[in-house]
Amino acid sequence: MPATAAEKKHGPGVSDTEIKIGQTVPYSGPISSLSRFGRIEAAYLRMINASGGINGRKVTLVSLDDSFTPAKTVQQTRKLVEDDDVLAIVGSVGTPTNLSVAKYLNGKHIPQILLLASTPKLDDPENLPWTTTFMIPQPVETGIYAEYLLKTKPDARIAVIYQNDDLGRGNLAGLKAALGSSSTMVVAEAAYDIMEPTVDSQVLTLKASGADTLFHASNPRFAAQAIRKAHEVGWKVQHVLLSGVSSISSVLRPAGLTASTGAVTAFWLKSTEEPMWDADIDMQQYRAFMKQWAPNEDLEESVFPYATAHMIVEVLKKCGNDLSRENLIRQATNIQELQLPLFLPGLSINITPSNRIGWRKARMARFDGIKWVLLDDVIGN
């Protein structure tokens, strides 16, 4: 085989000038707020393309709306694979949605990588070798909250409000498992369906349990509702928020800043609302990117989408001229000590074929009524 032929290995969606990747994102539906991931990633790739692309190739991101409906995810993912002929599915959003297409994509040996999903069901190298996530998994994140509560509030009486799907049930199970012999600290649970208008009745039921701590295994809209309702009915409770529902602009402000004061969450990213990062070169570059390429997007809400976009580019760069599907999954599962620009110092990305959880540590933070304040050292394992 001639050397030039050996150097260039193209999978579907790849030419000498283009890399075509696809994803599904809820641009409509109950969690359309997460559509910012698709928009920021597209903006970041436009910036990369404007400066010459990746190894001379422009990246085309085909991002389709699935309304956070698994049946639609299946339809749109088939379109991406069979009609658009993408190299891989990259950065698709949602736990139930990604689960709905994992077997299909793995059966076809199509990389399904850097998914915004926290379920451990997608962290299964043996049965889903073509799948990787880019979220702190439920058992890891809930383990951090359990460690924090056992250390700071060992006599807590915990109520849990949870979404009645893999997101909510998985985090509830993760919290109980992490508490271990202390799982009796969980004294009340209440589920809600994502299509319900409010969770007022669930909050009243949980308040009646006498709990002094409320763990939110929910999405942003219902976390905001629950914090606000607890405040309205005079339930002075310690709110423990999943990282995905800790946004000031989409959760705490709608809930009420006074109502949210004292809430705690886990952080692995730098915050634009924390003055300590103002002189940080990576934060300055991020602000410049947002001003030029995504001026209408929320600055704080877009930090994680920006980090995810950076990660997508890192993996594609690592492929060099071998842009086969086999090499893409190989590069996506072989990453050592990668410090992404907006990750907190000491939190690097490490992924191996058998251990695909990108990071296992975070720092707890408390909301002081204006901003999140980092606490203590990095925790996790």
Secondary structure as the mmCIF struct_conf table of DSSP 4:
data_model
#
loop_
_struct_conf.conf_type_id
_struct_conf.id
_struct_conf.beg_label_comp_id
_struct_conf.beg_label_asym_id
_struct_conf.beg_label_seq_id
_struct_conf.end_label_comp_id
_struct_conf.end_label_asym_id
_struct_conf.end_label_seq_id
HELX_RH_AL_P HELX_RH_AL_P1 ALA A 3 GLU A 7
STRN STRN1 LYS A 9 HIS A 10
TURN_TY1_P TURN_TY1_P1 PRO A 12 GLY A 13
STRN STRN2 VAL A 14 VAL A 14
BEND BEND1 ASP A 16 THR A 17
STRN STRN3 GLU A 18 VAL A 25
BEND BEND2 TYR A 27 GLY A 29
TURN_TY1_P TURN_TY1_P2 PRO A 30 ILE A 31
HELX_RH_3T_P HELX_RH_3T_P1 SER A 32 SER A 35
HELX_RH_AL_P HELX_RH_AL_P2 ARG A 36 ALA A 50
TURN_TY1_P TURN_TY1_P3 SER A 51 GLY A 52
STRN STRN4 ILE A 54 ILE A 54
TURN_TY1_P TURN_TY1_P4 ASN A 55 GLY A 56
STRN STRN5 ARG A 57 ARG A 57
STRN STRN6 LYS A 58 ASP A 65
TURN_TY1_P TURN_TY1_P5 SER A 67 PHE A 68
HELX_RH_AL_P HELX_RH_AL_P3 PRO A 70 ARG A 78
HELX_RH_PI_P HELX_RH_PI_P1 LYS A 79 ASP A 83
BEND BEND3 ASP A 84 ASP A 84
BEND BEND4 LEU A 87 LEU A 87
STRN STRN7 ILE A 89 VAL A 90
BEND BEND5 GLY A 91 GLY A 91
STRN STRN8 VAL A 93 VAL A 93
HELX_RH_AL_P HELX_RH_AL_P4 THR A 95 GLY A 107
TURN_TY1_P TURN_TY1_P6 LYS A 108 HIS A 109
STRN STRN9 GLN A 112 LEU A 115
STRN STRN10 LEU A 116 LEU A 116
HELX_RH_3T_P HELX_RH_3T_P2 PRO A 120 LEU A 122
TURN_TY1_P TURN_TY1_P7 PRO A 125 ASN A 127
TURN_TY1_P TURN_TY1_P8 PRO A 129 TRP A 130
STRN STRN11 THR A 131 THR A 133
BEND BEND6 MET A 135 MET A 135
HELX_RH_AL_P HELX_RH_AL_P5 GLN A 138 THR A 152
TURN_TY1_P TURN_TY1_P9 PRO A 154 ASP A 155
STRN STRN12 ILE A 158 GLN A 163
BEND BEND7 ASN A 164 ASP A 165
HELX_RH_AL_P HELX_RH_AL_P6 ASP A 166 LEU A 179
HELX_RH_3T_P HELX_RH_3T_P3 GLY A 180 MET A 185
STRN STRN13 VAL A 186 TYR A 192
TURN_TY1_P TURN_TY1_P10 ILE A 194 MET A 195
BEND BEND8 PRO A 197 PRO A 197
HELX_RH_AL_P HELX_RH_AL_P7 ASP A 200 LYS A 207
TURN_TY1_P TURN_TY1_P11 ALA A 208 GLY A 210
BEND BEND9 ASP A 212 ASP A 212
STRN STRN14 THR A 213 ALA A 217
BEND BEND10 SER A 218 SER A 218
HELX_RH_AL_P HELX_RH_AL_P8 PRO A 220 GLU A 232
TURN_TY1_P TURN_TY1_P12 VAL A 233 GLY A 234
STRN STRN15 GLN A 238 LEU A 241
HELX_RH_3T_P HELX_RH_3T_P4 SER A 243 VAL A 245
HELX_RH_PI_P HELX_RH_PI_P2 ILE A 248 LEU A 252
HELX_RH_AL_P HELX_RH_AL_P9 ARG A 253 ALA A 255
HELX_RH_AL_P HELX_RH_AL_P10 LEU A 257 SER A 260
TURN_TY1_P TURN_TY1_P13 THR A 261 GLY A 262
STRN STRN16 VAL A 264 PHE A 267
STRN STRN17 LEU A 269 LEU A 269
TURN_TY1_P TURN_TY1_P14 THR A 272 GLU A 273
HELX_RH_3T_P HELX_RH_3T_P5 PRO A 275 TRP A 277
TURN_TY1_P TURN_TY1_P15 ASP A 278 ALA A 279
HELX_RH_AL_P HELX_RH_AL_P11 ILE A 281 TRP A 293
TURN_TY1_P TURN_TY1_P16 PRO A 295 ASN A 296
BEND BEND11 GLU A 297 GLU A 297
TURN_TY1_P TURN_TY1_P17 LEU A 299 SER A 302
HELX_RH_AL_P HELX_RH_AL_P12 VAL A 303 LYS A 318
TURN_TY1_P TURN_TY1_P18 CYS A 319 ASN A 321
STRN STRN18 ASP A 322 LEU A 323
HELX_RH_AL_P HELX_RH_AL_P13 ARG A 325 ALA A 332
TURN_TY1_P TURN_TY1_P19 THR A 333 THR A 333
STRN STRN19 ILE A 335 LEU A 338
TURN_TY1_P TURN_TY1_P20 PRO A 341 LEU A 342
STRN STRN20 PHE A 343 PHE A 343
HELX_LH_PP_P HELX_LH_PP_P1 LEU A 344 LEU A 344
TURN_TY1_P TURN_TY1_P21 PRO A 345 GLY A 346
STRN STRN21 ILE A 349 ILE A 351
BEND BEND12 PRO A 353 SER A 354
STRN STRN22 LYS A 361 PHE A 367
BEND BEND13 GLY A 369 LYS A 371
STRN STRN23 TRP A 372 LEU A 374
BEND BEND14 ASP A 376 ASP A 377
STRN STRN24 ILE A 379 GLY A 380
#
